[in-house]
Amino acid sequence: MMYIARDDGLNIVETTKASLDHQALYERLMSCASGKGNDPFLAQMLASWMSGKGALPRFMGLNEETFKAMISGSFAQFKNAGLQTRCDIEPDRASELEDVKTLLLDHRSHRSDEELWIAQIVATGCMGSDHLWSDLGLFTRKSLGEMLLYNFRPLAEQNINNMRWKKFFYRQLCAKEGFILCRSPSCETCSEYDVCFAPEGA
């Protein structure tokens, strides 16, 4: 399958999906990384996105200007990015995306403005249908937890029972609005426990 990537100033080239290995791309990105704390997480997501993995749309859910700023700020010497064959998020989910993004930004770690990018990307990933770490293109669920702790520690630290992150975010949003999310008297005895909570290391 041929992917046509447009030239938008990042020296983008025409390539095939098969020619892009996300681990090799990750290593290339990290070889020219800026040394900031989010570089490994961004490199994983960007490498997967370029390889056609995950569920992130065009520009990973960012606008074009912000996407370019992310690349130049974190991987200045990397010159092959921007496959634009993916669709945008469905317009009718825009308010849902904004709610998740606001939840994250209300709990920023205030380390850097990169948290603004990460919040947008994570909220966009929540619109996918698989596990959040997979939809984002992160290599493991552990990486997702580390990224959330780094950027949104006050929120991530509340997930003390290892609830799946999408479930956790939406539970927080429902609680904020005063909704009753689940009528089960105890998570431990609920038949849906495995749906909400991740096994150790998953």
GICORBEL-V814639 format. One record per backbone hydrogen bond with DSSP energy under -0.5 kcal/mol. NH is the residue of the N-H (numbers start at 1). CO is the residue of the C=O. E is the energy in kcal/mol with one decimal. If there is no record, write none. Layout:
nh=NH co=CO e=E
nh=NH co=CO e=E
This chain:
nh=3 co=15 e=-1.9
nh=4 co=2 e=-0.5
nh=5 co=3 e=-0.7
nh=8 co=6 e=-0.9
nh=15 co=3 e=-1.6
nh=17 co=1 e=-1.4
nh=19 co=16 e=-0.9
nh=20 co=17 e=-1.5
nh=21 co=19 e=-0.7
nh=22 co=20 e=-0.6
nh=25 co=21 e=-2.5
nh=26 co=22 e=-2.3
nh=27 co=23 e=-2.1
nh=28 co=24 e=-2.1
nh=29 co=25 e=-2.7
nh=30 co=26 e=-2.7
nh=31 co=27 e=-1.5
nh=32 co=28 e=-0.6
nh=32 co=29 e=-1.2
nh=33 co=30 e=-1.1
nh=34 co=74 e=-1.7
nh=39 co=36 e=-1.5
nh=42 co=38 e=-2.8
nh=43 co=39 e=-2.8
nh=44 co=40 e=-2.0
nh=45 co=41 e=-2.3
nh=46 co=42 e=-2.8
nh=47 co=43 e=-2.5
nh=48 co=44 e=-2.3
nh=49 co=45 e=-2.5
nh=50 co=46 e=-2.6
nh=51 co=47 e=-1.1
nh=52 co=49 e=-1.3
nh=53 co=48 e=-3.0
nh=55 co=135 e=-3.0
nh=56 co=135 e=-0.6
nh=58 co=87 e=-0.8
nh=60 co=57 e=-1.9
nh=61 co=58 e=-1.9
nh=62 co=59 e=-2.3
nh=67 co=63 e=-2.6
nh=68 co=64 e=-2.2
nh=69 co=65 e=-2.0
nh=70 co=66 e=-2.4
nh=71 co=67 e=-2.2
nh=72 co=68 e=-2.8
nh=73 co=69 e=-2.1
nh=74 co=70 e=-2.1
nh=75 co=71 e=-2.8
nh=77 co=32 e=-0.6
nh=78 co=75 e=-2.0
nh=79 co=77 e=-0.5
nh=93 co=90 e=-2.0
nh=94 co=91 e=-1.7
nh=97 co=93 e=-2.5
nh=98 co=94 e=-2.2
nh=99 co=95 e=-1.9
nh=100 co=96 e=-1.9
nh=101 co=97 e=-2.4
nh=102 co=98 e=-2.6
nh=103 co=99 e=-2.2
nh=104 co=100 e=-2.2
nh=105 co=101 e=-2.6
nh=106 co=102 e=-2.1
nh=107 co=104 e=-1.6
nh=108 co=105 e=-1.1
nh=109 co=151 e=-2.6
nh=115 co=112 e=-1.4
nh=116 co=113 e=-1.7
nh=117 co=113 e=-0.7
nh=118 co=114 e=-2.7
nh=119 co=115 e=-2.4
nh=120 co=116 e=-1.6
nh=121 co=117 e=-2.6
nh=122 co=118 e=-3.1
nh=123 co=119 e=-2.4
nh=124 co=120 e=-2.0
nh=125 co=121 e=-2.4
nh=126 co=122 e=-1.6
nh=127 co=124 e=-1.6
nh=128 co=125 e=-1.9
nh=135 co=131 e=-2.6
nh=136 co=132 e=-2.3
nh=137 co=133 e=-0.7
nh=137 co=134 e=-0.5
nh=138 co=133 e=-2.0
nh=144 co=140 e=-1.1
nh=145 co=141 e=-2.2
nh=146 co=142 e=-2.4
nh=147 co=143 e=-2.4
nh=148 co=144 e=-2.5
nh=149 co=145 e=-2.3
nh=150 co=146 e=-2.1
nh=151 co=147 e=-2.1
nh=152 co=148 e=-3.1
nh=155 co=107 e=-0.6
nh=155 co=152 e=-1.1
nh=156 co=152 e=-2.7
nh=157 co=153 e=-2.6
nh=158 co=155 e=-1.6
nh=159 co=156 e=-1.5
nh=160 co=158 e=-2.0
nh=162 co=159 e=-1.2
nh=164 co=196 e=-3.5
nh=168 co=164 e=-2.7
nh=169 co=165 e=-2.8
nh=170 co=166 e=-2.4
nh=171 co=167 e=-2.2
nh=172 co=168 e=-2.3
nh=173 co=169 e=-2.1
nh=174 co=170 e=-2.4
nh=175 co=171 e=-2.6
nh=176 co=172 e=-2.1
nh=177 co=173 e=-1.3
nh=178 co=174 e=-0.6
nh=178 co=175 e=-0.9
nh=179 co=174 e=-2.7
nh=181 co=179 e=-0.8
nh=189 co=186 e=-0.7
nh=190 co=187 e=-1.1
nh=193 co=190 e=-1.4
nh=195 co=192 e=-1.2
nh=196 co=192 e=-1.3
nh=196 co=193 e=-0.6
nh=197 co=193 e=-2.4
nh=198 co=162 e=-1.9
nh=202 co=199 e=-2.4
